[in-house]
């Protein structure tokens, strides 16, 4: 996972299935990145493996799920 201390020069990429863990539509997921990385290289790689026609309802559900994590929602 993403826990632990940073290791110089090491980058961790992790995906989270938000449709399983949060209130997001099926197929929704996030990519979490820990460490310093080259944004242009990452964007080039991600565009090689993603659709050029994103599902805007799925994107909106990810934004809603992320908003639910902000603030004190669900905290005891």
NUVEXMAR-50075 format. One record per residue (C-alpha): x, z, y; residue number from 1. Coordinates in steps of 0.1 Angstrom, whole numbers, padded with zeros to 4 digits. Layout:
+-------+-------+-------+-----+
|     u |     w |     v |   k |
+-------+-------+-------+-----+
|     X |     Z |     Y | NUM |
...
+-------+-------+-------+-----+
END
This chain:
+-------+-------+-------+-----+
|     u |     w |     v |   k |
+-------+-------+-------+-----+
|  0000 |  0000 |  0000 |   1 |
|  0008 |  0003 |  0036 |   2 |
|  0019 |  0040 |  0035 |   3 |
|  0055 |  0051 |  0037 |   4 |
|  0083 |  0046 |  0062 |   5 |
|  0094 |  0013 |  0076 |   6 |
|  0124 | -0003 |  0060 |   7 |
|  0145 | -0023 |  0084 |   8 |
|  0140 | -0060 |  0079 |   9 |
|  0112 | -0055 |  0054 |  10 |
|  0077 | -0069 |  0061 |  11 |
|  0046 | -0059 |  0041 |  12 |
|  0016 | -0081 |  0040 |  13 |
| -0015 | -0066 |  0024 |  14 |
| -0050 | -0079 |  0020 |  15 |
| -0082 | -0058 |  0021 |  16 |
| -0114 | -0070 |  0006 |  17 |
| -0138 | -0058 |  0034 |  18 |
| -0168 | -0071 |  0014 |  19 |
| -0159 | -0044 | -0012 |  20 |
| -0149 | -0016 |  0011 |  21 |
| -0169 | -0021 |  0043 |  22 |
| -0201 | -0036 |  0055 |  23 |
| -0189 | -0073 |  0055 |  24 |
| -0203 | -0104 |  0038 |  25 |
| -0191 | -0116 |  0005 |  26 |
| -0156 | -0133 |  0006 |  27 |
| -0147 | -0114 |  0037 |  28 |
| -0111 | -0099 |  0039 |  29 |
| -0084 | -0088 |  0063 |  30 |
| -0047 | -0092 |  0063 |  31 |
| -0027 | -0061 |  0074 |  32 |
|  0009 | -0066 |  0084 |  33 |
|  0035 | -0038 |  0087 |  34 |
|  0069 | -0047 |  0101 |  35 |
|  0083 | -0073 |  0125 |  36 |
|  0075 | -0109 |  0116 |  37 |
|  0076 | -0143 |  0131 |  38 |
|  0041 | -0151 |  0143 |  39 |
|  0046 | -0189 |  0143 |  40 |
|  0058 | -0189 |  0107 |  41 |
|  0030 | -0167 |  0096 |  42 |
|  0004 | -0188 |  0114 |  43 |
|  0018 | -0220 |  0099 |  44 |
|  0017 | -0205 |  0064 |  45 |
| -0018 | -0191 |  0067 |  46 |
| -0031 | -0225 |  0080 |  47 |
| -0018 | -0242 |  0049 |  48 |
| -0040 | -0219 |  0027 |  49 |
| -0072 | -0214 |  0047 |  50 |
| -0101 | -0235 |  0056 |  51 |
| -0102 | -0255 |  0088 |  52 |
| -0140 | -0248 |  0089 |  53 |
| -0143 | -0210 |  0089 |  54 |
| -0176 | -0193 |  0082 |  55 |
| -0186 | -0178 |  0115 |  56 |
| -0211 | -0154 |  0099 |  57 |
| -0182 | -0140 |  0077 |  58 |
| -0159 | -0137 |  0107 |  59 |
| -0187 | -0119 |  0126 |  60 |
| -0192 | -0095 |  0097 |  61 |
| -0155 | -0087 |  0097 |  62 |
| -0156 | -0079 |  0134 |  63 |
| -0186 | -0057 |  0128 |  64 |
| -0169 | -0039 |  0099 |  65 |
| -0137 | -0034 |  0120 |  66 |
| -0158 | -0020 |  0149 |  67 |
| -0174 |  0005 |  0125 |  68 |
| -0139 |  0019 |  0117 |  69 |
| -0133 |  0026 |  0154 |  70 |
| -0144 |  0059 |  0169 |  71 |
| -0157 |  0088 |  0150 |  72 |
| -0181 |  0070 |  0127 |  73 |
| -0181 |  0084 |  0092 |  74 |
| -0157 |  0113 |  0101 |  75 |
| -0167 |  0149 |  0092 |  76 |
+-------+-------+-------+-----+
END
